[in-house]
Amino acid sequence: MDRCRFEGGDTMLPTIAAAVGSSGAGMISAAVHIAAGNLRDQLIAQAVADAQSPLHGADPASVTVRGGRMMLRDRPDTGESYSELLHRNFLPDTEAMGAWSPAPQTANYGMMTFGAQFAEVAVDAELGVVRVRRMVGAFAPGRVLNPKTARSQLMGGMIWGFGQALLEANYMDPVRGRWVASSLGDYLIPVNADAPEVDVELIEVEDKIVNPLGVKGVGEVGQVGAAAAIANAIHHATGRRVRKTPITIEDLL
């Protein structure tokens, strides 16, 4: 890994997946994976055709790669490194292309990450004040590339849903004809002091249909069920079913 470099986010490069719809990691990793596989196969084919290579004449299917070295699967001592092959053939580098397109939306498969969310709330019976004490989410995003960033992304989504449930709203002033909250100084969103304990569990699921690596997105899915879980907890605590967000003190008094 320390000998690999990835370049992205440069306007000199072609347009690829936009950072929306929880699609970036799955689409980019799929293309990189296919390009790397094509490059590996290309180098193996070059080695078995090279009369000076220890792998000359071998079946390409019997060659495996590990640590930048090509070798026979049943005789790991027989092989050579990529750099040895390129150096002997006076090649400064070699390259391969890889492309991937997602399955159509009409495919009969569920392609997105799924999960379940839970919330524990307390409601003051006299004041109608709601306090979210704890939130828990369990998600199955296929193959998890980076547990730390995936968990952080889902935690942020759950706090986003917490804001949707209890804080975030804007109203039109009928006299002045403009929004009452005109900036983030007036528009209520949850900050660290508001956020409850948030627990995120990741369940890896093998999925060979969504893309070659089975990688799904973890962007918006953390938000999807959070407000509903809080609303259900409020209903469980008070017996009152509120069907709008944000749920305010006036809705509960």
C-alpha positions as CSV (number, residue, x, y, z in Angstrom):
1,M,0.0,0.0,0.0
2,D,2.9,2.4,0.8
3,R,3.9,2.1,-2.9
4,C,0.5,3.1,-4.3
5,R,-0.8,6.5,-4.9
6,F,-4.4,7.6,-5.7
7,E,-5.2,11.0,-7.3
8,G,-8.7,12.4,-7.3
9,G,-10.6,15.7,-6.9
10,D,-8.5,17.5,-9.6
11,T,-10.2,19.4,-12.4
12,M,-7.6,18.1,-14.8
13,L,-9.1,14.6,-14.4
14,P,-12.3,13.3,-16.1
15,T,-15.6,13.8,-14.4
16,I,-16.6,10.8,-12.2
17,A,-19.2,10.1,-9.5
18,A,-20.4,13.2,-7.7
19,A,-20.2,13.2,-3.9
20,V,-24.0,12.8,-3.6
21,G,-26.4,9.9,-3.2
22,S,-23.9,7.9,-1.1
23,S,-22.3,6.7,-4.4
24,G,-18.7,8.0,-4.3
25,A,-16.9,5.2,-2.5
26,G,-18.7,2.3,-4.2
27,M,-18.2,3.7,-7.8
28,I,-14.6,4.9,-7.4
29,S,-13.4,1.7,-5.6
30,A,-15.1,-0.4,-8.3
31,A,-13.2,1.4,-11.1
32,V,-9.9,1.3,-9.3
33,H,-10.4,-2.4,-8.5
34,I,-11.1,-3.3,-12.2
35,A,-8.1,-1.1,-13.4
36,A,-5.8,-2.8,-10.9
37,G,-7.0,-6.2,-11.9
38,N,-6.5,-5.4,-15.6
39,L,-3.0,-4.2,-14.9
40,R,-2.2,-7.3,-12.9
41,D,-3.4,-9.6,-15.7
42,Q,-1.4,-7.5,-18.3
43,L,1.8,-7.9,-16.3
44,I,1.3,-11.6,-15.8
45,A,0.7,-12.1,-19.6
46,Q,3.8,-10.2,-20.3
47,A,5.9,-12.3,-17.8
48,V,4.7,-15.7,-19.2
49,A,5.5,-14.5,-22.7
50,D,9.0,-13.3,-21.8
51,A,11.6,-16.0,-22.5
52,Q,13.9,-14.5,-19.7
53,S,11.2,-14.6,-17.0
54,P,11.1,-17.4,-14.5
55,L,7.4,-17.6,-15.3
56,H,7.9,-18.1,-19.0
57,G,5.4,-20.6,-20.5
58,A,3.4,-20.8,-17.3
59,D,-0.4,-20.9,-17.4
60,P,-1.5,-17.3,-16.4
61,A,-4.3,-18.8,-14.3
62,S,-1.6,-20.5,-12.1
63,V,0.2,-17.2,-11.4
64,T,-0.7,-15.3,-8.2
65,V,0.6,-11.9,-7.0
66,R,1.5,-10.7,-3.5
67,G,3.7,-7.9,-2.3
68,G,4.5,-6.6,-5.8
69,R,5.7,-10.0,-6.9
70,M,4.3,-12.5,-9.4
71,M,4.8,-16.2,-8.5
72,L,3.4,-19.7,-9.2
73,R,0.6,-20.5,-6.8
74,D,2.0,-24.0,-6.1
75,R,5.7,-22.9,-6.2
76,P,6.0,-19.4,-4.5
77,D,9.8,-19.5,-4.9
78,T,9.4,-19.3,-8.7
79,G,8.6,-15.8,-9.8
80,E,9.8,-12.2,-10.1
81,S,8.7,-8.7,-9.1
82,Y,7.0,-6.2,-11.3
83,S,10.0,-3.9,-11.2
84,E,12.3,-6.8,-12.4
85,L,10.0,-7.5,-15.4
86,L,9.8,-3.8,-16.4
87,H,13.5,-3.1,-15.9
88,R,14.5,-6.1,-18.1
89,N,12.2,-4.9,-20.9
90,F,13.4,-1.3,-20.6
91,L,9.9,-0.1,-19.7
92,P,9.6,3.0,-17.4
93,D,6.0,2.1,-16.6
94,T,2.9,0.3,-17.8
95,E,-0.7,1.2,-17.5
96,A,-4.2,-0.2,-17.8
97,M,-7.7,1.3,-17.9
98,G,-10.7,0.2,-15.8
99,A,-14.3,1.3,-16.0
100,W,-17.5,0.3,-14.2
101,S,-21.1,1.3,-14.5
102,P,-23.7,0.6,-11.8
103,A,-26.6,-1.8,-12.3
104,P,-29.7,0.0,-13.6
105,Q,-32.3,1.3,-11.1
106,T,-34.8,-1.1,-12.7
107,A,-32.8,-4.2,-11.6
108,N,-34.7,-6.5,-9.2
109,Y,-32.3,-6.0,-6.3
110,G,-32.1,-3.7,-3.3
111,M,-28.8,-1.9,-3.9
112,M,-28.7,0.5,-0.9
113,T,-27.4,0.2,2.6
114,F,-30.1,-0.8,5.2
115,G,-30.3,-0.7,8.9
116,A,-32.4,-0.2,12.0
117,Q,-32.4,2.7,14.5
118,F,-33.5,3.1,18.1
119,A,-33.9,6.1,20.4
120,E,-34.5,6.5,24.1
121,V,-36.2,9.7,25.1
122,A,-37.5,11.4,28.3
123,V,-40.5,13.8,28.2
124,D,-41.2,16.2,31.0
125,A,-44.9,15.7,31.7
126,E,-45.5,19.3,32.8
127,L,-43.2,21.2,30.5
128,G,-43.4,19.1,27.4
129,V,-39.6,19.3,27.0
130,V,-38.1,16.3,25.2
131,R,-34.6,15.0,26.0
132,V,-33.0,12.4,23.8
133,R,-30.9,10.3,26.1
134,R,-29.5,7.7,23.8
135,M,-29.5,6.7,20.1
136,V,-28.5,3.4,18.6
137,G,-28.1,2.4,15.0
138,A,-27.1,-0.9,13.3
139,F,-26.3,-0.7,9.6
140,A,-25.3,-3.2,6.9
141,P,-23.3,-1.2,4.3
142,G,-21.8,-4.2,2.5
143,R,-18.0,-4.2,2.8
144,V,-16.7,-1.5,5.1
145,L,-13.6,0.2,3.7
146,N,-12.8,2.3,6.7
147,P,-14.7,1.5,10.0
148,K,-13.7,4.8,11.6
149,T,-14.9,7.1,8.9
150,A,-18.0,5.0,8.2
151,R,-19.0,5.0,11.8
152,S,-18.4,8.8,12.0
153,Q,-20.5,9.4,8.9
154,L,-23.4,7.4,10.3
155,M,-23.2,9.1,13.7
156,G,-23.3,12.5,11.9
157,G,-26.4,11.3,10.0
158,M,-28.2,10.2,13.2
159,I,-27.5,13.6,14.8
160,W,-28.8,15.2,11.6
161,G,-32.0,13.2,12.1
162,F,-32.1,14.2,15.7
163,G,-32.1,17.9,14.5
164,Q,-34.9,17.1,12.0
165,A,-37.0,15.5,14.8
166,L,-36.8,18.3,17.4
167,L,-35.0,21.5,16.2
168,E,-34.9,22.2,12.5
169,A,-37.7,24.4,11.2
170,N,-38.2,27.7,9.3
171,Y,-41.3,29.7,8.8
172,M,-42.4,32.4,6.4
173,D,-43.2,35.8,8.0
174,P,-46.7,36.6,6.5
175,V,-46.1,40.4,7.0
176,R,-42.6,40.7,5.6
177,G,-42.8,37.8,3.1
178,R,-39.4,36.3,4.1
179,W,-38.0,33.5,6.1
180,V,-37.9,34.2,9.9
181,A,-34.6,32.4,10.3
182,S,-32.3,34.0,7.7
183,S,-29.0,32.5,8.9
184,L,-27.5,29.7,10.9
185,G,-27.4,32.1,13.9
186,D,-31.2,31.8,14.0
187,Y,-31.8,28.4,12.5
188,L,-31.6,25.7,15.2
189,I,-29.4,22.7,14.6
190,P,-27.9,20.3,17.2
191,V,-24.5,21.0,18.4
192,N,-22.2,18.8,20.6
193,A,-23.9,19.9,23.8
194,D,-27.3,18.8,22.4
195,A,-26.1,15.4,21.1
196,P,-27.0,12.4,23.2
197,E,-24.9,9.2,23.4
198,V,-24.8,7.8,19.9
199,D,-23.9,4.1,19.3
200,V,-23.3,2.8,15.8
201,E,-22.9,-0.8,14.9
202,L,-21.6,-2.0,11.5
203,I,-22.6,-5.4,10.2
204,E,-20.6,-6.4,7.1
205,V,-22.6,-8.2,4.4
206,E,-21.1,-9.8,1.3
207,D,-22.8,-8.4,-1.8
208,K,-21.4,-9.3,-5.2
209,I,-24.2,-7.6,-7.2
210,V,-23.9,-4.0,-6.1
211,N,-20.3,-3.7,-7.4
212,P,-17.1,-5.9,-7.5
213,L,-16.0,-5.0,-4.0
214,G,-19.5,-5.1,-2.4
215,V,-19.1,-1.5,-1.2
216,K,-22.2,0.5,-0.4
217,G,-22.7,4.1,0.8
218,V,-23.1,5.3,4.4
219,G,-24.0,9.0,3.8
220,E,-27.7,9.7,4.2
221,V,-28.8,6.4,5.6
222,G,-27.9,7.4,9.1
223,Q,-30.5,10.2,8.9
224,V,-33.3,8.2,7.3
225,G,-34.8,6.5,10.4
226,A,-33.5,8.7,13.2
227,A,-36.4,11.2,13.3
228,A,-38.9,8.3,13.1
229,A,-37.3,6.5,16.0
230,I,-37.5,9.6,18.1
231,A,-41.1,10.3,17.2
232,N,-42.0,6.7,18.1
233,A,-40.2,7.0,21.4
234,I,-42.2,10.2,22.2
235,H,-45.4,8.3,21.3
236,H,-44.4,5.5,23.6
237,A,-43.6,7.9,26.4
238,T,-46.7,10.1,26.1
239,G,-49.3,8.3,24.1
240,R,-49.4,11.2,21.7
241,R,-48.7,10.6,18.0
242,V,-47.2,13.6,16.3
243,R,-47.0,13.4,12.5
244,K,-44.9,16.4,11.7
245,T,-41.4,17.5,12.4
246,P,-39.9,19.2,14.3
247,I,-41.9,18.0,17.3
248,T,-42.2,21.0,19.5
249,I,-43.3,21.7,23.1
250,E,-46.6,23.0,21.8
251,D,-47.3,19.6,20.2
252,L,-47.0,17.8,23.5
253,L,-48.7,20.2,26.0
